[in-house]
Amino acid sequence: MDSTQSDARLDCGEVVRSLWEYLDGRASGALVGGIDEHLAWCEGCRAHFEFERRLVRALAGLRRQHSDPARLREGVLDVLHAAGLRPHNES
């Protein structure tokens, strides 16, 4: 690979910061191509992408199930807890 190709590659930080836009279908064609290329070889970002994709799907399902904002919030927190994520103030 020549230096112009390596300079155009997205780094892990750029990929992670762009995943929501990518998952929502709002990313430009060039960004989609760069993320696809990066995910093809970067196991860490691929794992992060898979987590975010599952989270987006779970949140979409919860939104369809709950019209009450308080119940939706509770459902979202349950999904996050099941994924092993806890608020900073929780031990």
MOLINBEL-V995065 format. One record per helix or strand of 2 or more residues. SS is the DSSP state (@ for helix, = for strand). FROM is the first residue (numbers start at 0). LEN is the number of residues. If there is no record, write none. Layout:
ss: [SS,SS]
from: [FROM,FROM]
len: [LEN,LEN]
This chain:
ss: [@,@,@,@,@]
from: [2,11,28,42,68]
len: [6,12,13,23,14]
